[in-house]
């Protein structure tokens, strides 16, 4: 079963509108499918940490922290 975060991240997606991201796998899917800028440093770091968390090499909560930082940089947080 994929890892889930203790608290989901609520973001406003450019294509889907309001989205609830509940773990590193869902974050990775969102990063790949809907992220507005695929070249930003925050995006690259979040994608890397989420991949590592899905693979079990990093803690899921650490990936969440980095995903939130990247979402703030991209103006996606509610």
N, C-alpha and C positions, 0 to 999 in steps of 0.2 A: 504494500500500500504506500502511495506517495506521502512524503512528509507534509504536514500541515502546520501553519503558523498558529501561535496562541491567539493572535488577533489578526483578522484579515485586513488587507489594505484596500480602501475604497478609492477608486480613481475614476476620472472622467476620460473615457477613451474617445479618440477622434472619430472612429467609425461606429462603435457600439454604444456610446453614451456611458452611463454609469455602470461600472464593473466592480465586482468584489473579487479580489485576488487572494486566495486562501493558502497558498504555499508556493514553494520554489518552482514546481512543475508548471502551475498555472501562470506564474510570473514569466517563466521562460517562453511559454506559448504567446503570452501577451507581448513580450519584448520582440519576438520574431514576427508576429503578425500585425501589430498595431502601433508600435512605438513610432512617434513622429520623426525622430532624427536618429538614424542608425549609425551615425558616426561620432556622436558625442562621447566624452570620457565617462560620464555617468552611466550611459547605456552600456558601454563596453564592460565596465566593471560589474554592473548588475548582471549582465548576461553571463559573465564568467563565474561569478559567485553562485548564481542560480544553477548553472550547469554542475558546478562542484557539489552543491547541496543535493541535487537530484542523484548524483553518482555516489553520495555518501562520504565525500571527502571534506566537506565543510558543514558546519551547523546550519540548519534551516533558519534559525533566528538571525544569524549573522547575515545570511542572504537577504532576509527581510529588511534589515537595517539599511543595507546598500541599495535595495530596490526602492525603499522610501526616499532615500537621498536623491536617487536618479529621477524618481517621479516628481519630486519637488523642483529639481532643475528643469524638467520638461513641462512644468506647470500642469500636471495631471492630477494632483491630489484634490479631493473635495475641499 
